């Protein structure tokens, strides 16, 4: 069984491996980043186009009258709050 000891050569070798991995990742990211960004932008643009088309389809034709009724909401008053007291300022 071989036991590796900490030494200047092992430290330099580890440092060199870390630097190589860093620059390799940096190189790969520079190659693929424009492709990934373009794909993300196209996806967002396609989604925006679909929303625009859906909105365009729901518009009313010219000359037609549309009456939108406000939905009825059953609002219940909260009587447990208490009474309202009007105060007068005295000089």
Biopython code that builds the backbone (N, CA, C, O; Angstrom):
import numpy as np
from Bio.PDB.StructureBuilder import StructureBuilder

atoms = [
    (1, "UNK", "N", (0.840, -1.171, 0.000)),
    (1, "UNK", "CA", (0.000, 0.000, 0.000)),
    (1, "UNK", "C", (0.889, 1.239, 0.000)),
    (1, "UNK", "O", (1.804, 1.362, 0.813)),
    (2, "UNK", "N", (0.605, 2.149, -0.922)),
    (2, "UNK", "CA", (1.409, 3.364, -1.047)),
    (2, "UNK", "C", (0.658, 4.516, -0.396)),
    (2, "UNK", "O", (-0.517, 4.744, -0.683)),
    (3, "UNK", "N", (1.329, 5.225, 0.465)),
    (3, "UNK", "CA", (0.744, 6.390, 1.129)),
    (3, "UNK", "C", (1.378, 7.621, 0.507)),
    (3, "UNK", "O", (2.600, 7.766, 0.479)),
    (4, "UNK", "N", (0.505, 8.523, -0.004)),
    (4, "UNK", "CA", (1.004, 9.756, -0.593)),
    (4, "UNK", "C", (1.216, 10.779, 0.502)),
    (4, "UNK", "O", (0.356, 10.991, 1.357)),
    (5, "UNK", "N", (2.362, 11.398, 0.461)),
    (5, "UNK", "CA", (2.667, 12.416, 1.451)),
    (5, "UNK", "C", (2.528, 13.791, 0.816)),
    (5, "UNK", "O", (2.726, 13.980, -0.384)),
    (6, "UNK", "N", (2.179, 14.738, 1.674)),
    (6, "UNK", "CA", (2.060, 16.110, 1.195)),
    (6, "UNK", "C", (3.456, 16.633, 0.921)),
    (6, "UNK", "O", (4.352, 16.534, 1.759)),
    (7, "UNK", "N", (3.621, 17.186, -0.257)),
    (7, "UNK", "CA", (4.916, 17.726, -0.629)),
    (7, "UNK", "C", (4.739, 18.790, -1.679)),
    (7, "UNK", "O", (3.636, 18.978, -2.191)),
    (8, "UNK", "N", (5.793, 19.483, -2.006)),
    (8, "UNK", "CA", (5.677, 20.568, -2.977)),
    (8, "UNK", "C", (5.298, 20.068, -4.374)),
    (8, "UNK", "O", (4.597, 20.777, -5.096)),
    (9, "UNK", "N", (5.728, 18.896, -4.771)),
    (9, "UNK", "CA", (5.387, 18.384, -6.094)),
    (9, "UNK", "C", (3.904, 18.021, -6.175)),
    (9, "UNK", "O", (3.248, 18.316, -7.174)),
    (10, "UNK", "N", (3.377, 17.388, -5.139)),
    (10, "UNK", "CA", (1.957, 17.039, -5.128)),
    (10, "UNK", "C", (1.093, 18.308, -5.088)),
    (10, "UNK", "O", (0.039, 18.362, -5.722)),
    (11, "UNK", "N", (1.533, 19.306, -4.357)),
    (11, "UNK", "CA", (0.809, 20.570, -4.287)),
    (11, "UNK", "C", (0.786, 21.251, -5.654)),
    (11, "UNK", "O", (-0.261, 21.736, -6.082)),
    (12, "UNK", "N", (1.922, 21.293, -6.342)),
    (12, "UNK", "CA", (1.989, 21.908, -7.666)),
    (12, "UNK", "C", (1.140, 21.139, -8.679)),
    (12, "UNK", "O", (0.474, 21.729, -9.529)),
    (13, "UNK", "N", (1.180, 19.805, -8.566)),
    (13, "UNK", "CA", (0.373, 18.994, -9.471)),
    (13, "UNK", "C", (-1.118, 19.249, -9.254)),
    (13, "UNK", "O", (-1.875, 19.356, -10.219)),
    (14, "UNK", "N", (-1.540, 19.346, -7.998)),
    (14, "UNK", "CA", (-2.942, 19.632, -7.677)),
    (14, "UNK", "C", (-3.333, 21.018, -8.179)),
    (14, "UNK", "O", (-4.418, 21.197, -8.733)),
    (15, "UNK", "N", (-2.463, 21.985, -7.989)),
    (15, "UNK", "CA", (-2.717, 23.345, -8.454)),
    (15, "UNK", "C", (-2.828, 23.389, -9.979)),
    (15, "UNK", "O", (-3.685, 24.087, -10.521)),
    (16, "UNK", "N", (-1.974, 22.652, -10.659)),
    (16, "UNK", "CA", (-2.017, 22.593, -12.113)),
    (16, "UNK", "C", (-3.309, 21.953, -12.608)),
    (16, "UNK", "O", (-3.887, 22.419, -13.590)),
    (17, "UNK", "N", (-3.766, 20.906, -11.952)),
    (17, "UNK", "CA", (-5.028, 20.251, -12.329)),
    (17, "UNK", "C", (-6.201, 21.202, -12.142)),
    (17, "UNK", "O", (-7.087, 21.279, -12.993)),
    (18, "UNK", "N", (-6.204, 21.924, -11.028)),
    (18, "UNK", "CA", (-7.285, 22.883, -10.770)),
    (18, "UNK", "C", (-7.307, 23.963, -11.847)),
    (18, "UNK", "O", (-8.377, 24.322, -12.339)),
    (19, "UNK", "N", (-6.138, 24.484, -12.219)),
    (19, "UNK", "CA", (-6.069, 25.512, -13.253)),
    (19, "UNK", "C", (-6.516, 24.979, -14.612)),
    (19, "UNK", "O", (-7.218, 25.672, -15.348)),
    (20, "UNK", "N", (-6.117, 23.764, -14.947)),
    (20, "UNK", "CA", (-6.531, 23.172, -16.220)),
    (20, "UNK", "C", (-8.043, 22.975, -16.276)),
    (20, "UNK", "O", (-8.672, 23.257, -17.295)),
    (21, "UNK", "N", (-8.619, 22.496, -15.192)),
    (21, "UNK", "CA", (-10.068, 22.297, -15.151)),
    (21, "UNK", "C", (-10.780, 23.641, -15.267)),
    (21, "UNK", "O", (-11.774, 23.743, -15.986)),
    (22, "UNK", "N", (-10.299, 24.669, -14.582)),
    (22, "UNK", "CA", (-10.901, 26.008, -14.633)),
    (22, "UNK", "C", (-10.903, 26.551, -16.059)),
    (22, "UNK", "O", (-11.934, 27.015, -16.547)),
    (23, "UNK", "N", (-9.754, 26.495, -16.726)),
    (23, "UNK", "CA", (-9.672, 27.032, -18.081)),
    (23, "UNK", "C", (-10.442, 26.173, -19.091)),
    (23, "UNK", "O", (-10.967, 26.700, -20.072)),
    (24, "UNK", "N", (-10.515, 24.868, -18.863)),
    (24, "UNK", "CA", (-11.300, 24.013, -19.755)),
    (24, "UNK", "C", (-12.783, 24.339, -19.643)),
    (24, "UNK", "O", (-13.479, 24.421, -20.654)),
    (25, "UNK", "N", (-13.271, 24.525, -18.410)),
    (25, "UNK", "CA", (-14.684, 24.884, -18.209)),
    (25, "UNK", "C", (-14.961, 26.252, -18.810)),
    (25, "UNK", "O", (-15.996, 26.454, -19.446)),
    (26, "UNK", "N", (-14.050, 27.189, -18.616)),
    (26, "UNK", "CA", (-14.214, 28.540, -19.169)),
    (26, "UNK", "C", (-14.288, 28.485, -20.705)),
    (26, "UNK", "O", (-15.099, 29.184, -21.312)),
    (27, "UNK", "N", (-13.458, 27.670, -21.319)),
    (27, "UNK", "CA", (-13.450, 27.527, -22.772)),
    (27, "UNK", "C", (-14.756, 26.918, -23.279)),
    (27, "UNK", "O", (-15.319, 27.387, -24.269)),
    (28, "UNK", "N", (-15.235, 25.882, -22.608)),
    (28, "UNK", "CA", (-16.465, 25.208, -23.023)),
    (28, "UNK", "C", (-17.663, 26.145, -22.865)),
    (28, "UNK", "O", (-18.557, 26.162, -23.711)),
    (29, "UNK", "N", (-17.680, 26.924, -21.781)),
    (29, "UNK", "CA", (-18.782, 27.865, -21.570)),
    (29, "UNK", "C", (-18.788, 28.921, -22.669)),
    (29, "UNK", "O", (-19.855, 29.298, -23.153)),
    (30, "UNK", "N", (-17.637, 29.396, -23.063)),
    (30, "UNK", "CA", (-17.571, 30.389, -24.141)),
    (30, "UNK", "C", (-18.043, 29.814, -25.473)),
    (30, "UNK", "O", (-18.583, 30.541, -26.308)),
    (31, "UNK", "N", (-17.845, 28.530, -25.670)),
    (31, "UNK", "CA", (-18.309, 27.909, -26.905)),
    (31, "UNK", "C", (-19.831, 27.764, -26.931)),
    (31, "UNK", "O", (-20.468, 28.048, -27.946)),
    (32, "UNK", "N", (-20.407, 27.325, -25.821)),
    (32, "UNK", "CA", (-21.828, 26.986, -25.800)),
    (32, "UNK", "C", (-22.738, 28.081, -25.264)),
    (32, "UNK", "O", (-23.953, 27.980, -25.431)),
    (33, "UNK", "N", (-22.213, 29.113, -24.635)),
    (33, "UNK", "CA", (-23.053, 30.169, -24.063)),
    (33, "UNK", "C", (-23.898, 30.878, -25.127)),
    (33, "UNK", "O", (-25.094, 31.068, -24.906)),
    (34, "UNK", "N", (-23.335, 31.273, -26.262)),
    (34, "UNK", "CA", (-24.189, 31.938, -27.260)),
    (34, "UNK", "C", (-25.341, 31.053, -27.751)),
    (34, "UNK", "O", (-26.450, 31.538, -27.973)),
    (35, "UNK", "N", (-25.077, 29.778, -27.915)),
    (35, "UNK", "CA", (-26.119, 28.847, -28.346)),
    (35, "UNK", "C", (-27.221, 28.742, -27.293)),
    (35, "UNK", "O", (-28.405, 28.776, -27.627)),
    (36, "UNK", "N", (-26.834, 28.615, -26.022)),
    (36, "UNK", "CA", (-27.821, 28.482, -24.951)),
    (36, "UNK", "C", (-28.624, 29.765, -24.783)),
    (36, "UNK", "O", (-29.830, 29.710, -24.544)),
    (37, "UNK", "N", (-27.976, 30.910, -24.903)),
    (37, "UNK", "CA", (-28.687, 32.190, -24.772)),
    (37, "UNK", "C", (-29.657, 32.369, -25.936)),
    (37, "UNK", "O", (-30.787, 32.815, -25.738)),
    (38, "UNK", "N", (-29.224, 32.027, -27.138)),
    (38, "UNK", "CA", (-30.099, 32.149, -28.311)),
    (38, "UNK", "C", (-31.317, 31.243, -28.164)),
    (38, "UNK", "O", (-32.432, 31.636, -28.506)),
    (39, "UNK", "N", (-31.106, 30.044, -27.660)),
    (39, "UNK", "CA", (-32.206, 29.116, -27.466)),
    (39, "UNK", "C", (-33.192, 29.648, -26.422)),
    (39, "UNK", "O", (-34.403, 29.520, -26.600)),
    (40, "UNK", "N", (-32.691, 30.238, -25.343)),
    (40, "UNK", "CA", (-33.559, 30.794, -24.307)),
    (40, "UNK", "C", (-34.345, 31.989, -24.844)),
    (40, "UNK", "O", (-35.532, 32.129, -24.551)),
    (41, "UNK", "N", (-33.699, 32.842, -25.620)),
    (41, "UNK", "CA", (-34.381, 34.012, -26.190)),
    (41, "UNK", "C", (-35.461, 33.560, -27.165)),
    (41, "UNK", "O", (-36.557, 34.120, -27.169)),
    (42, "UNK", "N", (-35.175, 32.571, -27.980)),
    (42, "UNK", "CA", (-36.174, 32.060, -28.927)),
    (42, "UNK", "C", (-37.385, 31.481, -28.189)),
    (42, "UNK", "O", (-38.524, 31.648, -28.623)),
    (43, "UNK", "N", (-37.125, 30.805, -27.078)),
    (43, "UNK", "CA", (-38.209, 30.212, -26.303)),
    (43, "UNK", "C", (-39.107, 31.304, -25.710)),
    (43, "UNK", "O", (-40.332, 31.187, -25.751)),
    (44, "UNK", "N", (-38.510, 32.352, -25.167)),
    (44, "UNK", "CA", (-39.287, 33.454, -24.600)),
    (44, "UNK", "C", (-40.050, 34.184, -25.702)),
    (44, "UNK", "O", (-41.202, 34.572, -25.510)),
    (45, "UNK", "N", (-39.411, 34.368, -26.846)),
    (45, "UNK", "CA", (-40.064, 35.049, -27.957)),
    (45, "UNK", "C", (-41.258, 34.234, -28.470)),
    (45, "UNK", "O", (-42.299, 34.803, -28.797)),
    (46, "UNK", "N", (-41.115, 32.932, -28.539)),
    (46, "UNK", "CA", (-42.204, 32.070, -28.988)),
    (46, "UNK", "C", (-43.380, 32.130, -28.013)),
    (46, "UNK", "O", (-44.538, 32.168, -28.427)),
    (47, "UNK", "N", (-43.075, 32.139, -26.726)),
    (47, "UNK", "CA", (-44.124, 32.218, -25.713)),
    (47, "UNK", "C", (-44.857, 33.559, -25.796)),
    (47, "UNK", "O", (-46.082, 33.604, -25.678)),
    (48, "UNK", "N", (-44.116, 34.648, -25.997)),
    (48, "UNK", "CA", (-44.733, 35.967, -26.125)),
    (48, "UNK", "C", (-45.603, 36.026, -27.371)),
    (48, "UNK", "O", (-46.677, 36.628, -27.340)),
    (49, "UNK", "N", (-45.165, 35.419, -28.461)),
    (49, "UNK", "CA", (-45.945, 35.396, -29.701)),
    (49, "UNK", "C", (-47.244, 34.625, -29.501)),
    (49, "UNK", "O", (-48.290, 35.039, -30.001)),
    (50, "UNK", "N", (-47.191, 33.507, -28.773)),
    (50, "UNK", "CA", (-48.398, 32.729, -28.508)),
    (50, "UNK", "C", (-49.383, 33.534, -27.670)),
    (50, "UNK", "O", (-50.586, 33.509, -27.930)),
    (51, "UNK", "N", (-48.876, 34.253, -26.657)),
    (51, "UNK", "CA", (-49.760, 35.073, -25.828)),
    (51, "UNK", "C", (-50.381, 36.187, -26.654)),
    (51, "UNK", "O", (-51.556, 36.504, -26.473)),
    (52, "UNK", "N", (-49.622, 36.781, -27.549)),
    (52, "UNK", "CA", (-50.142, 37.844, -28.402)),
    (52, "UNK", "C", (-51.234, 37.300, -29.318)),
    (52, "UNK", "O", (-52.269, 37.939, -29.506)),
    (53, "UNK", "N", (-51.002, 36.118, -29.886)),
    (53, "UNK", "CA", (-51.998, 35.515, -30.774)),
    (53, "UNK", "C", (-53.275, 35.161, -30.014)),
    (53, "UNK", "O", (-54.376, 35.339, -30.535)),
    (54, "UNK", "N", (-53.133, 34.658, -28.781)),
    (54, "UNK", "CA", (-54.312, 34.335, -27.975)),
    (54, "UNK", "C", (-55.099, 35.597, -27.655)),
    (54, "UNK", "O", (-56.330, 35.581, -27.668)),
    (55, "UNK", "N", (-54.411, 36.675, -27.372)),
    (55, "UNK", "CA", (-55.073, 37.936, -27.060)),
    (55, "UNK", "C", (-55.768, 38.478, -28.308)),
    (55, "UNK", "O", (-56.872, 39.016, -28.223)),
    (56, "UNK", "N", (-55.131, 38.338, -29.447)),
    (56, "UNK", "CA", (-55.681, 38.843, -30.704)),
    (56, "UNK", "C", (-56.961, 38.095, -31.076)),
    (56, "UNK", "O", (-57.889, 38.694, -31.620)),
    (57, "UNK", "N", (-57.020, 36.798, -30.790)),
    (57, "UNK", "CA", (-58.190, 35.997, -31.122)),
    (57, "UNK", "C", (-59.392, 36.357, -30.262)),
    (57, "UNK", "O", (-60.526, 36.202, -30.715)),
    (58, "UNK", "N", (-59.186, 36.826, -29.053)),
    (58, "UNK", "CA", (-60.296, 37.118, -28.163)),
    (58, "UNK", "C", (-60.845, 38.525, -28.340)),
    (58, "UNK", "O", (-61.829, 38.878, -27.689)),
    (59, "UNK", "N", (-60.243, 39.338, -29.196)),
    (59, "UNK", "CA", (-60.757, 40.678, -29.408)),
    (59, "UNK", "C", (-62.076, 40.610, -30.160)),
    (59, "UNK", "O", (-62.348, 39.655, -30.888)),
    (60, "UNK", "N", (-62.883, 41.632, -29.969)),
    (60, "UNK", "CA", (-64.216, 41.678, -30.559)),
    (60, "UNK", "C", (-64.119, 42.265, -31.955)),
    (60, "UNK", "O", (-63.323, 43.168, -32.213)),
    (61, "UNK", "N", (-64.930, 41.745, -32.839)),
    (61, "UNK", "CA", (-64.940, 42.251, -34.205)),
    (61, "UNK", "C", (-65.485, 43.678, -34.217)),
    (61, "UNK", "O", (-66.266, 44.068, -33.349)),
    (62, "UNK", "N", (-65.064, 44.435, -35.202)),
    (62, "UNK", "CA", (-65.474, 45.827, -35.302)),
    (62, "UNK", "C", (-66.970, 45.911, -35.586)),
    (62, "UNK", "O", (-67.493, 45.192, -36.438)),
    (63, "UNK", "N", (-67.660, 46.807, -34.853)),
    (63, "UNK", "CA", (-69.089, 46.998, -35.044)),
    (63, "UNK", "C", (-69.945, 46.200, -34.085)),
    (63, "UNK", "O", (-71.149, 46.443, -34.011)),
    (64, "UNK", "N", (-69.393, 45.276, -33.360)),
    (64, "UNK", "CA", (-70.162, 44.478, -32.411)),
    (64, "UNK", "C", (-70.122, 45.145, -31.046)),
    (64, "UNK", "O", (-69.133, 45.778, -30.676)),
    (65, "UNK", "N", (-71.197, 44.996, -30.314)),
    (65, "UNK", "CA", (-71.295, 45.563, -28.972)),
    (65, "UNK", "C", (-71.143, 44.450, -27.953)),
    (65, "UNK", "O", (-71.780, 43.402, -28.061)),
    (66, "UNK", "N", (-70.298, 44.686, -26.967)),
    (66, "UNK", "CA", (-70.070, 43.699, -25.914)),
    (66, "UNK", "C", (-70.389, 44.358, -24.587)),
    (66, "UNK", "O", (-69.903, 45.451, -24.294)),
    (67, "UNK", "N", (-71.196, 43.702, -23.795)),
    (67, "UNK", "CA", (-71.534, 44.212, -22.468)),
    (67, "UNK", "C", (-70.938, 43.257, -21.452)),
    (67, "UNK", "O", (-71.320, 42.090, -21.369)),
    (68, "UNK", "N", (-70.006, 43.771, -20.692)),
    (68, "UNK", "CA", (-69.415, 42.981, -19.618)),
    (68, "UNK", "C", (-70.115, 43.335, -18.321)),
    (68, "UNK", "O", (-70.194, 44.507, -17.952)),
    (69, "UNK", "N", (-70.612, 42.350, -17.644)),
    (69, "UNK", "CA", (-71.269, 42.584, -16.362)),
    (69, "UNK", "C", (-70.285, 42.311, -15.239)),
    (69, "UNK", "O", (-69.499, 41.365, -15.280)),
    (70, "UNK", "N", (-70.357, 43.160, -14.251)),
    (70, "UNK", "CA", (-69.498, 42.998, -13.096)),
    (70, "UNK", "C", (-70.006, 41.801, -12.293)),
    (70, "UNK", "O", (-71.206, 41.705, -12.032)),
    (71, "UNK", "N", (-69.132, 40.904, -11.904)),
    (71, "UNK", "CA", (-69.593, 39.746, -11.142)),
    (71, "UNK", "C", (-70.132, 40.181, -9.782)),
    (71, "UNK", "O", (-69.604, 41.092, -9.144)),
    (72, "UNK", "N", (-71.181, 39.515, -9.366)),
    (72, "UNK", "CA", (-71.768, 39.852, -8.069)),
    (72, "UNK", "C", (-70.902, 39.253, -6.976)),
    (72, "UNK", "O", (-70.539, 38.077, -6.998)),
    (73, "UNK", "N", (-70.593, 40.106, -6.032)),
    (73, "UNK", "CA", (-69.787, 39.653, -4.895)),
    (73, "UNK", "C", (-70.609, 39.846, -3.633)),
    (73, "UNK", "O", (-71.153, 40.922, -3.384)),
    (74, "UNK", "N", (-70.688, 38.817, -2.867)),
    (74, "UNK", "CA", (-71.419, 38.902, -1.607)),
    (74, "UNK", "C", (-70.447, 39.351, -0.528)),
    (74, "UNK", "O", (-69.691, 38.555, 0.030)),
    (75, "UNK", "N", (-70.488, 40.653, -0.251)),
    (75, "UNK", "CA", (-69.614, 41.182, 0.789)),
    (75, "UNK", "C", (-70.378, 41.189, 2.098)),
    (75, "UNK", "O", (-71.489, 41.712, 2.186)),
    (76, "UNK", "N", (-69.782, 40.614, 3.085)),
    (76, "UNK", "CA", (-70.406, 40.578, 4.400)),
    (76, "UNK", "C", (-69.700, 41.590, 5.286)),
    (76, "UNK", "O", (-68.471, 41.637, 5.347)),
    (77, "UNK", "N", (-70.494, 42.393, 5.965)),
    (77, "UNK", "CA", (-69.896, 43.387, 6.851)),
    (77, "UNK", "C", (-69.434, 42.713, 8.130)),
    (77, "UNK", "O", (-69.992, 41.710, 8.574)),
    (78, "UNK", "N", (-68.421, 43.285, 8.690)),
    (78, "UNK", "CA", (-67.868, 42.740, 9.923)),
    (78, "UNK", "C", (-68.350, 43.620, 11.074)),
    (78, "UNK", "O", (-67.761, 44.664, 11.353)),
    (79, "UNK", "N", (-69.418, 43.196, 11.736)),
    (79, "UNK", "CA", (-70.003, 43.991, 12.814)),
    (79, "UNK", "C", (-69.225, 43.858, 14.114)),
    (79, "UNK", "O", (-69.485, 44.603, 15.059)),
    (80, "UNK", "N", (-68.307, 42.957, 14.184)),
    (80, "UNK", "CA", (-67.587, 42.749, 15.436)),
    (80, "UNK", "C", (-66.452, 43.761, 15.634)),
    (80, "UNK", "O", (-65.725, 43.688, 16.625)),
    (81, "UNK", "N", (-66.297, 44.706, 14.692)),
    (81, "UNK", "CA", (-65.219, 45.675, 14.800)),
    (81, "UNK", "C", (-65.515, 46.674, 15.902)),
    (81, "UNK", "O", (-64.610, 47.028, 16.657)),
    (82, "UNK", "N", (-66.718, 47.129, 16.018)),
    (82, "UNK", "CA", (-67.089, 48.092, 17.057)),
    (82, "UNK", "C", (-67.762, 49.297, 16.452)),
    (82, "UNK", "O", (-68.024, 49.341, 15.250)),
    (83, "UNK", "N", (-68.043, 50.279, 17.294)),
    (83, "UNK", "CA", (-68.730, 51.484, 16.845)),
    (83, "UNK", "C", (-67.744, 52.516, 16.358)),
    (83, "UNK", "O", (-66.584, 52.538, 16.770)),
    (84, "UNK", "N", (-68.226, 53.378, 15.469)),
    (84, "UNK", "CA", (-67.427, 54.512, 15.009)),
    (84, "UNK", "C", (-67.786, 55.705, 15.866)),
    (84, "UNK", "O", (-68.957, 56.054, 16.013)),
    (85, "UNK", "N", (-66.758, 56.330, 16.435)),
    (85, "UNK", "CA", (-66.975, 57.501, 17.299)),
    (85, "UNK", "C", (-66.326, 58.683, 16.632)),
    (85, "UNK", "O", (-65.144, 58.642, 16.293)),
    (86, "UNK", "N", (-67.100, 59.751, 16.439)),
    (86, "UNK", "CA", (-66.609, 60.970, 15.821)),
    (86, "UNK", "C", (-66.113, 61.907, 16.925)),
    (86, "UNK", "O", (-66.885, 62.308, 17.796)),
    (87, "UNK", "N", (-64.838, 62.251, 16.886)),
    (87, "UNK", "CA", (-64.275, 63.133, 17.901)),
    (87, "UNK", "C", (-64.198, 64.538, 17.354)),
    (87, "UNK", "O", (-63.944, 64.743, 16.167)),
    (88, "UNK", "N", (-64.420, 65.510, 18.230)),
    (88, "UNK", "CA", (-64.258, 66.925, 17.879)),
    (88, "UNK", "C", (-63.041, 67.459, 18.589)),
    (88, "UNK", "O", (-62.793, 67.141, 19.752)),
    (89, "UNK", "N", (-62.274, 68.282, 17.873)),
    (89, "UNK", "CA", (-61.072, 68.858, 18.457)),
    (89, "UNK", "C", (-61.462, 70.093, 19.250)),
    (89, "UNK", "O", (-62.205, 70.943, 18.758)),
    (90, "UNK", "N", (-60.964, 70.195, 20.478)),
    (90, "UNK", "CA", (-61.259, 71.326, 21.356)),
    (90, "UNK", "C", (-60.003, 72.179, 21.488)),
    (90, "UNK", "O", (-58.928, 71.673, 21.809)),
    (91, "UNK", "N", (-60.155, 73.509, 21.233)),
    (91, "UNK", "CA", (-59.004, 74.423, 21.354)),
    (91, "UNK", "C", (-58.866, 74.931, 22.758)),
    (91, "UNK", "O", (-57.956, 75.708, 23.046)),
]
sb = StructureBuilder()
sb.init_structure("model")
sb.init_model(0)
sb.init_chain("A")
sb.init_seg("    ")
for serial, (resi, resn, name, xyz) in enumerate(atoms, 1):
    if name == "N":
        sb.init_residue(resn, " ", resi, " ")
    sb.init_atom(name, np.array(xyz, "f"), 0.0, 1.0, " ", f" {name:<3s}", serial, name[0])
structure = sb.get_structure()
